[in-house]
Amino acid sequence: ARRASRVRFARARRATKVGRGSRGGIHEAPARRRGASPRRLDGSRREGGDDQTRAMQTPDWGALEAVDGVRLSWNVWPNSKAEAAKCVVPLGAVVTPRKPLPDMPVVPYDPVRCKGCAACLNPYARVDFNGKLWICPFCYARNHFPPHYASISETNLPAELFPTYTTIEYALQRPAAPPPAYLLVVDVCLIEEELSALKQSLTRALSLLPENALVGLITYGTHVHVHELGFGDCAKSYVFRGGKEFSSGQIQDQLFAGARSASGANNRVGAGMTANNPHPAAMHGGGANGAHAAGHQSRFLAPLADCEFQLTSVLEELSRDPFNALPDCRPARCTGTAVAVAATLLSSSVPSQPARAMLFVGGPATDGGGQVVGKDLEQAMRSHKDIAKDAAPFMRKAFKYYETIATQLCANGHCLDVFACSLDQVGLEEMKVCVDKTGGMVVLAESFANVVFKTSFSRMFATGKDDALGVSAGGVFEVITSRDVKTAGCVGPCAPLDKKTLPGAIADVSIGSGGTTAWKLCSLSDDTSLAVFFEVANSGKDGGGGGQDGGYGAQGYGAQQQQQQFFLQFVTMATLASGETRLRVTTTTRRWTEPRTGVGRTRGAATR
C-alpha cells in the first residue's frame, strides 16, 4: 500500500509539472526527444536543419567518380606534413584511364598546354578574355591562346573550358598507327588431346583477326622453332637450342643474318656482339642491320591476308615434341628461351609498334633460361613455403632472367599474355614480372579444352560492345599536381619514364614505381586501373596550403587559391585498335582542411 501511494504521488507530480510547463514554459523535459537538435559544448543549441544543410552542401562523390573515373582515398586532404603523417590511409587516387564515359566529349584537335608545367587547358583555369590568355591553376603561369582561339569569349567557349567537362578526350591529328602484331608462342610438350584442342582454338582465332594484322608463330619443346611464314614454298623454321641462354644480339644474328644469305647456311653466332652491348642498333631500327631487319620482318611477321594459308597448314601439321621424356622424368620444356626469342623478334621487327606475344604453356619450364624445376620427377615443385622461406633453388635466377625480358618488352611497347592450362604449376610466379610491367593478361585453366580458356581467348579479339575488352596499346600516363602536392609513385601495369614536370614534383619516398611523374602503359583495357600515391609538400607554417618552402607560394590569385584547394590532372595517351591516337585529360580538385580542423573531424574526408 505504501509503494502504491508513492507511485500515485509521483504520477500526480509529473502531471502537474507537464501542465505548468505547457502553460508557462517554465520547466524543460529532462531527456532530449528523438530528432531534437543537440546541444553544443558551450550550452548553445544547433538549429534542427543543420545536418540536412550540411548533407545538401556535401558533394556527391559517387557522381564525381562516375564522371571522371577517379576515386581518391581522401576527399579532403591535410594541410601540412604533420597532419598527413597522422593519416593511416595514404593519400592516393585510383584512376581508370580508359573507363567508358558516355557523357565525355571527344574533340578533333590537339590540346592547349601550359608552357610552364605542360598541363592541359581545363575548366579550373582563370581566363582573361580581353587579353586572350589563361592562368594555369597548377603553376600559375600566364599562357596566350593559340591563333585559332582568337574568337574565344564568355559566350563562345571551347569544350575544355566547360565546367561540366572535367574529363575530355582529344582525337590527336596524327597518322594512323600500323596494324597490331600477334606472335603466337605455342608449347608442344602436351598430350595429343590438349594439343588438338589448342590447335582448334588458334585456328578459330585467325578468323577474328583483321586481315592487315601481322601474325607470327613460335613453337617450343626441347628446342625453339621460329617459323618463317613468308616462305611459301615449304614449311621453314629457325631452330634454337632450348638448353642454352641466348643474348638478344645472338638471336638477332641467327634470324636476320641467316636471312641475308640465300642458302641460309654459315650463320655467324654472336658476331659483332658483346655481353656489354646486348641491344645493338638493329634493335632500334638504326643502321644497316636495322634497315635489313625491317625489310625482312615479313618473313616472320606477315599480314594475315598473305600468310593465312601457310599458318593454317603449319597449325594443322603441328605435332608433339619428337624428343620424348625419359622414364620418371618431366619433358624438356624451354619456356624461358622461347619467351626471350619472342621478345627479341618483336623488338627487331616491329619496334615501338603495337605487338603482343601470346604464350600458351601447359607445364613447368625444365630447361634453359627461366627454369623452375628439374627434369627428375623425384624433385618436387617449389611450394608457397619454399617461396616464403627463399628456399626455391631456381627462383632467384629465373626471376632475374624474366626481369631482363620485361625490360626489353617495355622498351619497345610490347606486352606478354600468358594462357596457362595445366593441373600442375607452370612457373607463373617467376614470369609474372613480364605480365605486370607490360599490362598483359593471364588466363589459368585446367585444360585447353576448358570453356574458360576458349571464351577468354576469343574475347581478346572481340570487337562487339558487350564482349570487347577495349584493348589499347602504346599508352603514356602522366600526373600533374599542384605545387603543394608531390607524386610518390604508381602501382599497376606500368613502367616508369624519366620525366619530371616541375622541380620538386617528386616525393622523397617512392611508393611502387616512383621517381617520375609519367609511366608507360604497353597495353591497357577499359578496366585497367592505376593507383597513384601522393605526398603533401606544405610544411604548414602559415596554417594553410601555399606555404611550401622554396618559393612555391604565388602572389595574389595563386596564393589565395592554393590556401583553399589543390588540383590533380591525369593525362593518358593511347592508341586504339582502329589505329587512332587519343589523349584523355581528367582534371579534379579537392580542398585542404581548415587550419584548426584535423582530418578526422572533417566531414566527407574519407571515401567509401
C-alpha positions as MATLAB code, in Angstrom:
seq = 'ARRASRVRFARARRATKVGRGSRGGIHEAPARRRGASPRRLDGSRREGGDDQTRAMQTPDWGALEAVDGVRLSWNVWPNSKAEAAKCVVPLGAVVTPRKPLPDMPVVPYDPVRCKGCAACLNPYARVDFNGKLWICPFCYARNHFPPHYASISETNLPAELFPTYTTIEYALQRPAAPPPAYLLVVDVCLIEEELSALKQSLTRALSLLPENALVGLITYGTHVHVHELGFGDCAKSYVFRGGKEFSSGQIQDQLFAGARSASGANNRVGAGMTANNPHPAAMHGGGANGAHAAGHQSRFLAPLADCEFQLTSVLEELSRDPFNALPDCRPARCTGTAVAVAATLLSSSVPSQPARAMLFVGGPATDGGGQVVGKDLEQAMRSHKDIAKDAAPFMRKAFKYYETIATQLCANGHCLDVFACSLDQVGLEEMKVCVDKTGGMVVLAESFANVVFKTSFSRMFATGKDDALGVSAGGVFEVITSRDVKTAGCVGPCAPLDKKTLPGAIADVSIGSGGTTAWKLCSLSDDTSLAVFFEVANSGKDGGGGGQDGGYGAQGYGAQQQQQQFFLQFVTMATLASGETRLRVTTTTRRWTEPRTGVGRTRGAATR';
ca = [
       0.000    0.000    0.000;
       2.856    2.371    0.809;
       4.502    1.598   -2.558;
       1.250    2.210   -4.445;
       0.824    5.507   -2.654;
       4.302    6.661   -3.704;
       3.589    5.717   -7.345;
       0.320    7.690   -7.364;
       2.067   10.705   -5.809;
       4.839   10.606   -8.451;
       2.345   10.384  -11.313;
       0.389   13.349   -9.982;
       3.559   15.408   -9.584;
       4.686   14.685  -13.144;
       1.247   15.611  -14.487;
       1.422   18.928  -12.589;
       4.872   19.744  -13.998;
       3.851   18.967  -17.562;
       0.729   21.106  -17.196;
       2.635   24.075  -15.778;
       5.365   23.712  -18.400;
       2.869   23.650  -21.239;
       1.131   26.755  -19.942;
       4.038   28.894  -18.870;
       7.107   27.244  -20.367;
       8.815   27.104  -17.008;
      10.026   23.509  -16.983;
      12.028   21.630  -19.573;
      11.888   17.914  -20.313;
      14.918   16.184  -18.752;
      15.542   13.894  -21.761;
      16.032   15.045  -25.364;
      13.336   13.851  -27.709;
      14.309   11.830  -30.784;
      15.004   14.189  -33.659;
      15.587   17.233  -31.432;
      18.715   19.254  -32.119;
      21.567   18.506  -29.696;
      23.388   20.956  -27.513;
      26.849   22.294  -28.283;
      29.684   22.083  -25.802;
      29.150   25.722  -24.832;
      25.475   25.098  -23.966;
      24.005   26.635  -27.117;
      21.770   24.608  -29.416;
      22.225   23.974  -33.130;
      19.361   24.545  -35.453;
      17.313   21.474  -36.323;
      18.129   21.623  -40.058;
      21.906   21.904  -39.637;
      22.606   18.256  -40.504;
      20.327   18.420  -43.506;
      22.030   21.603  -44.705;
      25.466   20.043  -44.395;
      24.278   16.956  -46.263;
      22.985   19.135  -49.079;
      26.301   21.001  -49.275;
      28.438   17.827  -49.315;
      29.335   16.871  -52.906;
      28.152   13.604  -54.335;
      31.492   11.818  -54.531;
      29.962    8.844  -56.298;
      28.695   11.066  -59.107;
      32.167   12.625  -59.487;
      33.769    9.189  -59.700;
      31.288    8.174  -62.405;
      32.059   11.305  -64.415;
      35.873   11.283  -64.120;
      36.799    7.672  -63.355;
      38.909    8.803  -60.371;
      38.467    7.745  -56.742;
      40.522    9.423  -54.027;
      41.300    7.823  -50.686;
      40.610   11.179  -49.002;
      38.323   13.855  -50.402;
      39.673   16.492  -48.006;
      43.434   16.486  -47.552;
      45.503   17.532  -44.531;
      47.066   20.940  -44.911;
      50.542   20.050  -43.629;
      53.057   17.230  -43.464;
      52.441   16.789  -39.747;
      48.723   16.248  -40.252;
      49.350   13.953  -43.218;
      51.642   11.783  -41.086;
      48.691   11.048  -38.793;
      46.666    9.512  -41.620;
      46.634    5.730  -41.545;
      45.277    5.519  -45.094;
      47.794    7.046  -47.541;
      46.920    9.938  -49.815;
      46.233    8.470  -53.221;
      43.861    8.030  -56.112;
      42.679    5.051  -58.140;
      42.443    6.081  -61.787;
      40.837    4.134  -64.630;
      42.391    5.874  -67.651;
      40.226    4.256  -70.357;
      36.961    3.922  -68.457;
      33.975    4.284  -70.842;
      32.258    7.597  -70.052;
      29.024    8.156  -72.019;
      28.918   11.932  -71.456;
      32.592   12.591  -72.198;
      33.164   14.851  -75.237;
      35.653   13.888  -77.953;
      37.100   16.857  -79.836;
      39.058   16.602  -83.126;
      42.042   18.790  -82.249;
      45.131   18.842  -80.057;
      45.042   20.217  -76.502;
      46.405   23.573  -75.397;
      49.226   23.052  -72.913;
      50.840   25.276  -70.329;
      54.328   26.469  -71.168;
      55.435   26.071  -67.555;
      54.209   22.630  -66.412;
      52.710   21.165  -69.629;
      49.269   20.926  -68.028;
      46.327   20.926  -70.419;
      43.740   23.677  -70.512;
      40.895   22.787  -68.141;
      37.758   24.310  -66.581;
      39.678   25.400  -63.463;
      41.944   27.766  -65.405;
      41.388   31.501  -64.992;
      40.743   33.111  -68.383;
      41.340   36.721  -69.424;
      39.075   37.149  -72.441;
      40.310   40.667  -73.218;
      43.983   39.736  -73.180;
      43.372   36.307  -74.782;
      45.378   34.476  -72.117;
      44.787   31.959  -69.336;
      46.414   31.287  -65.971;
      47.391   27.705  -65.219;
      45.940   26.524  -61.874;
      48.979   24.270  -61.300;
      51.963   26.584  -61.780;
      50.154   29.965  -62.173;
      51.944   30.711  -65.440;
      50.276   33.062  -67.909;
      49.735   31.469  -71.308;
      48.465   33.051  -74.505;
      45.833   31.239  -76.509;
      46.864   29.949  -79.950;
      45.662   31.854  -83.030;
      42.696   29.559  -83.676;
      41.298   30.562  -80.248;
      41.016   34.222  -81.303;
      37.214   34.196  -81.193;
      37.036   32.969  -77.597;
      34.652   34.892  -75.325;
      32.371   34.359  -72.368;
      29.633   33.196  -74.735;
      31.949   31.286  -77.078;
      33.968   28.805  -75.026;
      35.876   25.749  -76.239;
      34.816   22.382  -74.872;
      37.743   22.116  -72.446;
      36.549   25.220  -70.549;
      33.005   23.996  -69.924;
      32.539   23.497  -66.152;
      30.953   20.067  -66.638;
      33.731   18.761  -68.914;
      36.358   17.977  -66.285;
      37.211   14.909  -68.389;
      37.717   15.420  -72.100;
      39.285   13.346  -74.846;
      41.257   14.664  -77.807;
      41.483   12.830  -81.130;
      45.070   13.741  -81.977;
      45.799   14.678  -85.557;
      48.411   12.016  -86.234;
      48.858    9.362  -88.909;
      47.111    6.095  -88.180;
      49.185    3.619  -86.215;
      50.434    0.491  -88.007;
      48.370   -2.697  -87.637;
      48.942   -4.713  -84.457;
      51.204   -7.746  -84.390;
      50.385  -11.053  -82.699;
      53.149  -13.565  -82.072;
      51.851  -16.996  -81.004;
      54.258  -18.930  -78.740;
      52.932  -22.497  -78.529;
      54.034  -25.274  -76.187;
      54.181  -28.648  -77.970;
      55.075  -30.713  -74.876;
      51.392  -31.557  -74.473;
      49.384  -34.719  -74.781;
      47.539  -35.232  -78.053;
      44.139  -34.195  -76.682;
      45.456  -30.938  -75.281;
      47.422  -30.072  -78.399;
      44.413  -30.798  -80.624;
      42.168  -28.537  -78.550;
      44.774  -25.761  -78.635;
      45.161  -26.003  -82.411;
      41.388  -25.698  -82.859;
      41.277  -22.552  -80.728;
      44.194  -20.988  -82.612;
      42.638  -21.754  -85.988;
      39.334  -20.274  -84.855;
      41.075  -17.137  -83.604;
      42.511  -16.435  -87.058;
      39.015  -15.669  -88.314;
      38.628  -12.989  -85.617;
      41.798  -11.087  -86.508;
      41.756   -8.206  -89.015;
      43.259   -9.022  -92.382;
      46.031   -6.442  -92.055;
      47.168   -7.740  -88.639;
      50.698   -9.145  -88.505;
      50.943  -12.705  -87.209;
      53.850  -14.968  -86.349;
      54.355  -18.422  -84.865;
      56.932  -19.895  -82.471;
      56.725  -23.451  -81.184;
      58.882  -24.805  -78.411;
      59.599  -28.012  -76.566;
      63.115  -29.379  -76.319;
      64.088  -26.707  -78.884;
      62.589  -23.427  -80.065;
      61.309  -23.221  -83.658;
      60.699  -19.817  -85.258;
      58.510  -20.411  -88.313;
      59.151  -18.314  -91.409;
      55.603  -17.696  -92.624;
      56.755  -15.519  -95.510;
      58.364  -18.520  -97.211;
      55.550  -20.155  -99.170;
      57.379  -22.965 -100.957;
      57.540  -25.220  -97.915;
      57.493  -25.150  -94.136;
      60.662  -23.433  -92.952;
      61.796  -22.603  -89.438;
      64.864  -21.450  -87.490;
      65.855  -23.617  -84.526;
      67.357  -22.502  -81.208;
      68.722  -24.937  -78.693;
      66.409  -24.953  -75.689;
      69.019  -25.663  -73.027;
      71.131  -22.611  -73.882;
      70.613  -18.989  -72.906;
      70.903  -16.598  -75.860;
      71.502  -12.870  -75.762;
      69.439  -10.506  -77.884;
      72.344   -9.990  -80.255;
      72.822  -13.709  -80.800;
      69.116  -14.203  -81.529;
      69.111  -11.325  -83.995;
      72.180  -12.600  -85.774;
      70.704  -16.094  -86.059;
      67.398  -14.843  -87.502;
      68.374  -11.919  -89.704;
      71.972  -12.694  -90.618;
      70.823  -16.062  -91.890;
      68.089  -14.364  -93.903;
      70.709  -12.280  -95.718;
      72.205  -15.424  -97.189;
      70.290  -17.116  -99.980;
      71.250  -20.545  -98.787;
      70.733  -19.735  -95.124;
      73.991  -21.507  -94.188;
      77.193  -20.395  -92.478;
      75.334  -18.280  -89.923;
      77.594  -16.347  -87.611;
      76.505  -16.670  -83.989;
      77.162  -13.593  -81.906;
      79.363  -11.813  -84.456;
      79.980   -8.211  -83.510;
      78.032   -8.573  -80.224;
      79.316   -8.391  -76.701;
      77.780   -9.026  -73.323;
      78.004   -5.314  -72.558;
      76.065   -4.398  -75.692;
      73.111   -6.816  -75.950;
      70.941   -4.235  -77.739;
      72.626   -3.269  -81.000;
      71.435   -0.616  -83.402;
      69.400   -3.178  -85.311;
      67.009   -3.489  -82.403;
      66.117    0.162  -82.557;
      65.847    0.330  -86.314;
      69.083    2.226  -86.781;
      71.979    1.468  -89.084;
      72.251   -1.088  -91.865;
      71.293   -4.004  -89.661;
      68.123   -2.219  -88.530;
      67.099   -1.412  -92.082;
      67.743   -5.005  -93.126;
      65.685   -6.358  -90.193;
      62.813   -4.052  -91.083;
      62.989   -5.216  -94.681;
      62.784   -8.883  -93.671;
      60.133   -8.577  -90.962;
      57.579  -10.055  -93.375;
      59.441  -13.371  -93.122;
      58.418  -13.943  -89.515;
      55.559  -11.429  -89.030;
      53.413  -11.316  -92.134;
      49.948   -9.837  -92.769;
      47.231  -12.373  -92.130;
      45.825  -11.940  -95.634;
      49.165  -13.045  -97.117;
      50.067  -15.926  -94.802;
      46.753  -17.325  -93.608;
      47.047  -20.476  -95.734;
      50.651  -21.061  -94.691;
      49.888  -20.517  -90.995;
      46.827  -22.757  -91.092;
      48.839  -25.524  -92.736;
      51.556  -25.298  -90.084;
      48.980  -25.461  -87.284;
      47.241  -28.474  -88.816;
      50.512  -30.373  -89.189;
      51.756  -29.403  -85.733;
      52.623  -32.460  -83.652;
      54.051  -33.222  -80.253;
      57.700  -32.702  -79.425;
      59.598  -35.603  -81.055;
      62.001  -35.795  -78.092;
      60.011  -37.907  -75.638;
      60.683  -37.598  -71.935;
      62.739  -40.282  -70.228;
      61.048  -42.594  -67.711;
      60.318  -40.879  -64.389;
      61.285  -37.520  -65.903;
      59.455  -34.422  -66.949;
      59.533  -33.366  -70.617;
      62.194  -30.877  -71.642;
      60.293  -27.572  -71.878;
      62.312  -24.396  -72.629;
      59.637  -21.779  -71.890;
      62.104  -19.035  -70.914;
      64.165  -19.394  -74.083;
      61.003  -19.211  -76.217;
      59.858  -16.009  -74.481;
      63.312  -14.452  -74.949;
      63.283  -15.288  -78.661;
      59.773  -13.846  -78.998;
      60.741  -10.589  -77.261;
      63.801  -10.141  -79.472;
      61.867  -10.973  -82.633;
      59.240   -8.343  -81.844;
      61.776   -5.689  -80.860;
      63.707   -6.270  -84.091;
      60.730   -6.466  -86.460;
      58.179   -4.006  -85.048;
      59.988   -1.673  -82.630;
      57.740    0.846  -80.843;
      54.646   -0.568  -82.556;
      51.622   -2.324  -81.004;
      52.507   -6.013  -80.575;
      51.582   -8.885  -78.262;
      53.438  -12.104  -77.536;
      50.821  -14.713  -76.576;
      52.308  -17.615  -74.613;
      50.414  -20.930  -74.451;
      52.024  -23.138  -71.814;
      50.969  -26.483  -70.403;
      53.622  -27.249  -67.782;
      56.681  -26.001  -65.895;
      59.926  -24.934  -67.557;
      62.536  -27.632  -67.037;
      65.330  -26.484  -69.345;
      67.117  -23.304  -70.413;
      66.596  -19.820  -69.038;
      63.730  -19.370  -66.606;
      63.894  -22.974  -65.377;
      61.708  -23.518  -62.294;
      62.155  -27.242  -61.605;
      64.431  -30.116  -62.580;
      63.517  -32.847  -65.031;
      63.598  -35.626  -62.439;
      60.120  -36.298  -61.046;
      61.636  -37.013  -57.643;
      62.291  -33.279  -57.365;
      59.042  -31.622  -56.326;
      57.865  -28.209  -57.478;
      58.541  -25.320  -55.100;
      55.680  -24.641  -52.716;
      54.416  -21.481  -51.078;
      56.534  -22.245  -48.028;
      59.631  -22.557  -50.200;
      58.897  -19.179  -51.801;
      58.291  -17.530  -48.422;
      61.491  -19.002  -46.946;
      63.508  -18.284  -50.103;
      64.222  -21.999  -50.403;
      63.290  -22.397  -54.083;
      66.577  -23.297  -55.834;
      65.736  -21.882  -59.289;
      63.595  -18.891  -58.334;
      66.150  -16.106  -57.980;
      67.870  -16.853  -61.269;
      64.565  -17.264  -63.121;
      63.211  -14.004  -61.727;
      66.270  -12.066  -62.913;
      66.011  -13.750  -66.299;
      62.388  -12.716  -66.810;
      63.057   -9.248  -65.422;
      65.526   -8.665  -68.250;
      62.928   -9.793  -70.776;
      60.326   -7.481  -69.185;
      62.662   -4.508  -69.574;
      63.162   -5.347  -73.247;
      59.405   -5.643  -73.818;
      58.669   -2.339  -72.063;
      61.364   -0.500  -74.004;
      59.550   -1.302  -77.251;
      55.964   -1.054  -76.006;
      55.186   -4.774  -76.350;
      53.282   -6.964  -73.906;
      53.156  -10.627  -72.916;
      49.929  -12.610  -72.414;
      50.058  -15.973  -70.632;
      47.498  -18.731  -71.161;
      48.454  -21.451  -68.668;
      46.309  -24.574  -68.896;
      47.674  -27.312  -66.667;
      46.909  -29.184  -63.478;
      50.496  -28.610  -62.381;
      52.284  -25.315  -61.759;
      53.807  -23.621  -64.799;
      56.158  -21.127  -63.109;
      53.895  -18.093  -63.301;
      55.395  -16.669  -60.111;
      58.738  -16.222  -61.873;
      57.404  -14.881  -65.177;
      54.661  -12.644  -63.762;
      57.023   -9.650  -63.818;
      56.736   -9.663  -67.624;
      52.950   -9.589  -67.394;
      52.794   -6.990  -64.615;
      55.069   -4.459  -66.261;
      53.653   -4.807  -69.773;
      49.965   -4.905  -68.874;
      49.403   -8.374  -70.300;
      46.635  -10.784  -69.392;
      46.795  -14.113  -67.577;
      44.282  -16.931  -68.030;
      44.524  -20.029  -65.818;
      42.533  -23.151  -66.613;
      42.767  -26.885  -66.176;
      42.815  -27.707  -69.868;
      42.914  -26.055  -73.279;
      39.545  -27.698  -73.916;
      38.070  -25.837  -70.938;
      35.410  -23.260  -71.732;
      37.244  -20.711  -69.563;
      40.228  -20.720  -71.900;
      38.165  -20.755  -75.084;
      35.939  -17.860  -74.035;
      38.780  -15.755  -72.646;
      40.957  -16.284  -75.705;
      38.180  -15.353  -78.146;
      37.391  -12.189  -76.185;
      40.915  -10.973  -76.824;
      39.900  -10.271  -80.426;
      36.203   -9.425  -79.972;
      35.005   -6.090  -81.345;
      31.396   -6.002  -80.100;
      30.388   -3.590  -77.364;
      29.364   -6.336  -74.944;
      32.301   -8.717  -75.338;
      35.080   -6.322  -76.347;
      37.800   -5.650  -73.793;
      38.673   -2.291  -75.349;
      42.379   -3.086  -75.535;
      44.629   -0.119  -76.325;
      48.382   -0.026  -76.837;
      51.289    2.390  -76.625;
      49.902    4.269  -73.644;
      51.601    7.017  -71.638;
      50.127    8.012  -68.272;
      51.169   11.375  -66.809;
      50.314   13.040  -63.497;
      50.432   16.809  -62.930;
      49.871   18.186  -59.435;
      49.687   21.493  -57.645;
      52.866   22.800  -56.088;
      51.914   21.688  -52.591;
      51.474   18.074  -53.717;
      54.243   15.668  -54.707;
      53.896   12.425  -56.639;
      55.191    9.425  -54.680;
      54.674    6.706  -57.275;
      52.271    4.470  -59.119;
      51.165    0.867  -58.659;
      49.800   -1.014  -61.633;
      50.708   -2.437  -65.054;
      53.165    0.302  -65.957;
      56.855    1.068  -66.390;
      58.433    4.368  -65.241;
      59.595    7.006  -67.704;
      62.318    9.530  -66.962;
      60.117   12.612  -66.863;
      59.523   15.297  -64.247;
      57.052   18.119  -64.829;
      58.260   20.674  -62.254;
      61.228   20.883  -59.865;
      60.219   19.326  -56.577;
      57.269   17.398  -58.058;
      58.702   14.019  -56.989;
      58.305   12.770  -53.421;
      61.373   11.784  -51.432;
      59.952    8.350  -50.562;
      58.772    6.245  -53.500;
      55.731    4.006  -53.406;
      55.556    1.392  -56.126;
      57.101    2.660  -59.339;
      58.334    6.107  -58.282;
      60.923    8.709  -59.168;
      58.897   10.107  -62.067;
      55.570   11.669  -63.000;
      54.994    9.672  -66.205;
      54.652    5.961  -66.859;
      54.469    3.801  -69.954;
      51.492    1.504  -70.495;
      52.339   -1.127  -73.091;
      48.772   -2.417  -73.032;
      45.624   -1.333  -71.224;
      41.943   -2.154  -71.400;
      38.799   -0.299  -70.400;
      39.039   -1.788  -66.894;
      42.735   -1.155  -66.282;
      43.196    0.862  -63.087;
      46.270    2.535  -61.616;
      46.862    3.543  -58.005;
      48.745    6.845  -57.746;
      50.151    7.938  -54.374;
      50.914   11.490  -53.286;
      52.692   13.384  -50.550;
      51.815   16.741  -49.001;
      54.714   19.128  -49.534;
      53.392   22.022  -47.441;
      55.208   22.496  -44.144;
      52.128   24.125  -42.629;
      53.975   27.138  -41.153;
      51.380   29.564  -42.463;
      48.468   27.410  -41.346;
      47.255   26.595  -44.834;
      48.240   25.472  -48.299;
      50.528   27.526  -50.433;
      53.308   27.976  -47.912;
      55.790   25.440  -49.200;
      59.428   26.196  -48.605;
      61.451   27.153  -51.645;
      59.382   29.994  -53.063;
      56.482   27.942  -54.398;
      53.797   30.223  -52.943;
      52.352   32.508  -55.613;
      51.109   36.019  -55.028;
      47.570   37.273  -55.484;
      45.291   34.776  -57.172;
      47.702   31.879  -56.880;
      48.326   32.231  -53.135;
      44.636   32.649  -52.333;
      43.647   29.653  -54.447;
      46.444   27.470  -53.055;
      45.294   28.082  -49.484;
      41.829   26.784  -50.331;
      42.237   23.892  -52.758;
      44.645   21.845  -54.840;
      44.406   20.309  -58.312;
      45.309   16.971  -59.883;
      45.442   16.272  -63.594;
      45.765   12.838  -65.192;
      46.774   12.747  -68.868;
      46.577    9.436  -70.750;
      47.606    8.927  -74.361;
      46.845    5.583  -76.025;
      46.416    4.061  -79.469;
      43.075    2.389  -80.093;
      42.580   -0.839  -82.003;
      41.473    1.214  -85.022;
      44.878    2.951  -85.124;
      43.580    6.299  -83.850;
      45.555    8.061  -81.122;
      43.525    9.522  -78.255;
      44.562   11.798  -75.391;
      42.279   11.826  -72.353;
      42.634   14.630  -69.797;
      40.977   14.395  -66.369;
      41.282   17.368  -64.024;
      39.935   17.185  -60.481;
      40.184   19.360  -57.392;
      39.819   18.872  -53.666;
      40.117   21.169  -50.653;
      42.567   21.365  -47.802;
      41.445   21.003  -44.213;
      40.972   24.180  -42.226;
      43.977   25.161  -40.098;
      42.193   24.365  -36.810;
      40.416   21.242  -38.056;
      42.005   17.821  -38.062;
      41.473   15.314  -40.789;
      39.343   13.056  -38.660;
      36.926   15.911  -37.787;
      36.271   16.992  -41.352;
      33.014   15.832  -42.846;
      33.300   13.941  -46.097;
      37.032   13.481  -45.674;
      37.165    9.746  -46.214;
      35.693    7.982  -49.195;
      33.679    4.828  -49.002;
];
